[in-house]
Amino acid sequence: MEPRRRDRLAGRAGQAASQVVAAARARIAVDVRALAVLRAALGVLLLADLGMRGRDLVAFTTDEGILPREELARMEPWLHRASLHALGGSAAFEALLFAVAALAALALLSGWRTRAANAVSLVLLASLLLRNPLVLNAGDSLLLMLLFWGLFLPLGARWSLDARGRGCRGTVATAAAAGLLAQVLLMYAVNAVFKLRSEAWRSGEALAFIFGSERHAALLGPALAHAPGLVALLGWAWLAMLAGCAVLVATTGRARTVAVAAYMGVHVAMLLTLRLGLFPLVSLASLLPFLPPPVWDRIEARIGPWARRLAGRLPPPSAVAPPLPARPRRLGSAFPAVALAGLIVWSGASLGATSLPDALEPLAERHARGWALFARPHEMQIWHVVPATTASGAEVDALTGGPVVWDGAKDVSPYPDIRWRTYLQKIGADDVPVEAFAAYLCHRWDTTHEDPLLNLTIHRLERPIDPRGPDPPARSAAVLGHRCGHSGSR
């Protein structure tokens, strides 16, 4: 080959490679203003999570609750050692950790010592999740991973106390930015695979069962349960969006904005129809980094003057926001790149496509259950009745605190909190320490009533969901009989 021709071919190959790299960088680049809003959203979500968990601090994190530390050690022979919350079993100790976590969340929200606040929040959230795996949901895992990727990104580069008077502008196109986006895409993709394996989703019946479940349906959800044709179309549309989630990075500019808005719209619809705790809000936050710079330009143009007045009349953005240094824009630091590869392998293991060491298999299985959200919609209404006898001979329901009702109340769960509903679904079905739950109910009653409990029996009731007509009668099974104040079952 002639030298000139060889040089031309080499030049064209180099130009093509440069174009590919530029196209890839444009699709993984995250605007620093998106990271700033994500940072603030994470702080708010952490505070909301702590507030919701704080209502059941004794039940979920202490030795007097549903999972004492000795039971946790039995369930998780080695993972429980990684939880700071498992170092003490008292309410005072847990309240102290909650207070530290709240301070870290406030620091993250305001962007003060952002990286340190992010790290403390990450460690304490991971510790809290490990303390009680019986009450977790997909929102917990996603929130934890957003904090993880945030460690390697300039979350405090704009609109923060750290950046006051010296914020940066531009985009970040690093391995960490790619990991942040890939985290969301893999969540959607894994969920799509699980749903495609489900006959209920392929047939269009899945949403009818979900909206017909009193455990999950809320606000507009029950009304949709009676429109099978509509919910079938909605289910197929969402399945198509999950399977086509790559559009979130395959597009740029206005097309990407439209795609992100569509996915955000679905999560807003979840808020209006389902009881999913913070999951829809965490999902909304996770989509913020996909919004391209023109969106943030318009947002900044609208809020910039108001924000500067609020912050003490800072100079205009052009004066305080120089471009990011060149180094953070490069594709990669080693650790985030390794973590991204690990995330892909882990997601493959969740689907059974790759294998992991035996010690990690339980974690992968739990991860799979989290990302398989509604892949197999429950076809049963499940609730519990716990008749108990007091020292005076009265009969009460130790779970609700009211009279014993067997015919199935309109709300099959006395707890509006998603964590209680997640836990109660497992009573009588999974290997959970039911004795600890019974002891907790006895202790809770005795600390709030003068007439102590002598004994109680936990019953699990199941009633098939029929989206096409009235539900059939419920079936009842006794799970456990327990004598309060004594060890063992009767």
Secondary structure by P-SEA (a helix, b strand, c coil): ccaaaaaaaaaaaaaaaaaaaaaaaaaabbbaaaaaaaaaaaaaaaaaaaaaaaaaccccccccccccaaaaaaacccccccccccccccaaaaaaaaaaaaaaaaaaaaccaaaaaaaaaaaaaaaaaaaccccccaaaaaaaaaaaaaaacccccccccccccbbbbbbbbcaaaaaaaaaaaaaaaaaaaaaaacccccccaaaaaaaacccccccccccccccaaaaaaaaaaaaaaaaacccccccccaaaaaaaaaaaaaaaaaaacccccaaaaaaaaaacccccaaaaaaaaaaaaaaaaaaaccccccccccccccccccccccaaaaaaaaaaaaaaaaaaccccccccaaaaaaaaaaaacccccccccccbbbbbbbccccccccccccccccccccccccccccaaaaaaaaaccccccaaaaaaaaaaaaaaaccccccccbbbbbbbbbbbccccccbbbbbbcccccccccccc
